[in-house]
Amino acid sequence: MSRPSDRSPKAATRLLKGAALLFAAIGGSMAAWGLDKWIRYPEMQARQFGMDAPLWPAFTLFVLAATIIIVWLLWRTAGRVEQGEDLFSQRHRRRPSDSTGPSDRPHAE
């Protein structure tokens, strides 16, 4: 099995950008569906805590906002990988087999 450091940054970049584009397509489709329902059924209401609110605008805007944030995050990560950054070099939890010498962190005893 290959280790993450053995793979090329180009493959990781393509994978991340592909995931961003796929997520954008799925999120855009969901937002388009929500917009269609918003136009067809503007009277739909959501009830929570005894209050009524329009359902479809909230759904559509939430899906759009979440899609934009996640696509931005994936694209930014792809850019960092493309520039050669190793995203796993500074991870907080190392497996015991990964340590090669004495650790700088104090051990709980």
Secondary structure by P-SEA (a helix, b strand, c coil): ccccccccaaaaaaaaaaaaaaaaaaaaaaaaaaaaaaaacccbbbbccccccccaaaaaaaaaaaaaaaaaaaaaaaaaaaacccccccccccccccccccccccccc
